[in-house]
Amino acid sequence: MYATGRRNGTWELRESVSTPAGPRSRTLASFHTLTPDVIARARARSTQPVDAAMVRRAAVRAGAPLAPSDADRAAGELLAALAHGRAPRAPLRALLTDALGGGKRRPQPSDSARAAASWVAASARERGDALRDLLLLAERLPPPRTATATRPAFPRIASGHA
């Protein structure tokens, strides 16, 4: 089984089958984002056993977008809420810390990872709007001054033996 992109932006899960007329490829499922439902549809149509992990690896290799797991989606929403100053109540924080292994020593996230936390759950539209705003800002910045245009040229001083 393999995944392939189409010109219209969709993706397909396909399998190769051997026929009397030679090898053929048939589409098992079409999708925009690989979800568990797409994998189930491909599994139902396939003539060979299909492993969900194998399908995900094939999609990643092809560059197809994967739907985040429920846990990743919830974590992203929680990080976005925390970035906006909305934290869960203390008992829930303690349970989350315990469930996530907060007592274990782990490497601290980088400053850039912390800064990106508020964007984890942002939609493509929100990210696009922010990028558009950033490009508009960059367009309004004055051009950089060149070194030769702002400094007067002085004659070179040659040093000799004293």
PyMOL commands that set and color helices and strands:
alter all, ss='L'
color gray80, all
select helices_A, chain A and resi 36-45+52-62+70-83+90-99+111-119+124-140+147-150
alter helices_A, ss='H'
color red, helices_A
select strands_A, chain A and resi 2-5+11-19+22-31
alter strands_A, ss='S'
color yellow, strands_A
deselect
rebuild
show_as cartoon
